[in-house]
Each structure stands twice: as C-alpha cells, then as structure tokens.
Amino acid sequence: MAVPERAHELAMAAAQAAADKKAQDIVIIDVGDRLAITDAFMIASAPNERQVAAIVDAIEEALVNLPEKAKPVRREGERAGRWVLLDYVDVVIHIQHTEEREFYALDRLWKDCPTVPFVDRDLVDAETGPAGQGE
C-alpha cells in the first residue's frame, strides 16, 4: 500500500527542508502496513548537534508554512541534540547525529518496508542547468 497523500506531502516537505540544511542519508520509509500509529518515517542524519538542531528547525518551519499547516504533536530529544523525534501523526521524523544513526540502525530495523523515493530539488536543478536544459 502506498503512503497516503498527506503523509507523502509532509515527508517530502520535511525531506526537502532537511536537504536544504545539508542533512545526510535522507530516507523515507513506508511503515503504514507494519504500524498503526503512523504511515511513514523520515530519517536523516547530521555530523554534529548544532546541525541536528538546524535541520529540526528548518523542518518545523517548512511544515508549519504548508497550505495545510502542520505542527508536531510530540517532540523528543531536542535538549541533547543527538536524536530528535518529531511526531506529526501521519509521519514521524527522526533527525539523528551520525553516530546514533549508525548505532540504532533504524534503516536496518525497517529494511523490510518499502522506501519512498526522494530526490533533492537542488540536485535536480544542478543537473538540468540554469535554463532548465540538460547538459
């Protein structure tokens, strides 16, 4: 089953906001068939606590500025800045310090679930060139 439209919209907006702040290894996992509490996980990592915080701030700003505003119903881990969880009900966002990402290996834990393709729009723009033409 595909990720519902609202979860897809939130996950894509969050992923792009994370990419804009140079998050690493951004992945969206469709967990809807395995979990009743959410439809998708978005996971990204950063090499230091300051960048984790910047990514979290960018995601919250991006989602509250969507036409259908979204605010997290729960937020955990902000004080330590090593693994911040933002629960938007339809999608749960995990921003992890690189070391936590490797240790807890959420990607491996949910490896049986399908992923949702995400491509950073800046990479697409760079490939198509300034006038929208490929090289």
N, C-alpha and C positions, 0 to 999 in steps of 0.2 A: 504494500500500500504506500502511496506517495505521501510526502509531508503535506498537511493541509495548507491552503493558501496563506493564512495569517501567520502560521509558524514559519513558512518559507520566506515571507516578507520580512519578518523580524530577524530571522537568521541571516539572510542576505545583507540587510542593512547593518547588522552588528558585525558581520564578517568584513564588510567594506570599511566600516569605521575602524576596526582593528587593523586592517591592512594599511589604512591611511596613517596609522601611528606606528607602522613598521613591525606589527606583530609577526611572529614566525609560525610556520606549520599550521595554518588555519584549516580546520576541518569541520564539516557539518555532518552529523550522524543522525540518521532517521531511526529513532528508538521507539516510535509510536506503537509498533507491533509487540514490543517487549515490555514497555512501561505504560501504566495507566495515568501517570501523573504529568507527562509531558510528551510532546511529539518529536522534539529534536534537541540534540546537544550541539552547541557550537563550542569548539575548543581552540584556543590559541595560546601561544607562549611568548615570553619575553625574557631577555637575559638578566634583568635587574628589577628590583621592587619599584623604582621610580617609573619605569616604562610600563610595568603592570598597571600601576595607578593611572597613568596617562591613557592607556588603552581602555580601561574601565570607564574613565570619564568621557572619552570620545564615544563609546558605545551608548552610554546613558543619554548623552546629548543627541546623538543621531536618532535614537528610538523615541525620545520624547518629542522630536521635531517631525516625526512621520505624520501624514494626514490624520491617521487614527492613532493618536498619541499612545505611547506605551511606557509604563513605569514599572520597575521591578516590584513584585510583591514581597520578595525576600532578597536580602543581600548579606553575604557572609565573607569573612576573611579580609576585609579592607584594611584593618589595622595592621596586620602583619605584612600584607602586600605580596605574599608568596603564592597564594591561590585564592582568587576572588571568584565567588559564585554569584551570579545574578539570575534570579528566577523570574521569568516573565510568563509563567504558566505554560504557554504554548512552546516556548523554547527556554532551555536552561543554558546559560552561558558560563563557561569555565575559562578564566584567564589565569594561566599558571606561570610561575617562574620556571625557566627551562629545567632546573634540577627537579622540581616537583613533577613536571610533565614526564620526565624520564622515569622517576621513581614509581609514581602511581599508575602510569601507563593506561590511562583511560581509553586511548585508541585501541590498545590490545584487548582490554576488557570488553569492549563493544565491537570487536572485529567482525562478528557475525551479522551485524546490522549494515544495511546499505548506507553509503555516503551520498550526500547531495553535492553536485559539482558547484564549485565557487571559483571564479576567476577574477582577480583584482582588476578593476577597470583601468587602473594606471598602466598595467602591463598590456592590456588590450590597446589602449591609446598609444603606447610606445611602439607597438608592432604595426599599427596602421599608419603611423606618421602624422604630421601636423595637419595635413589637408584631408585626413581620413583615407589616404591611399596607402596600400601596402607597398613594401619595397620590392 
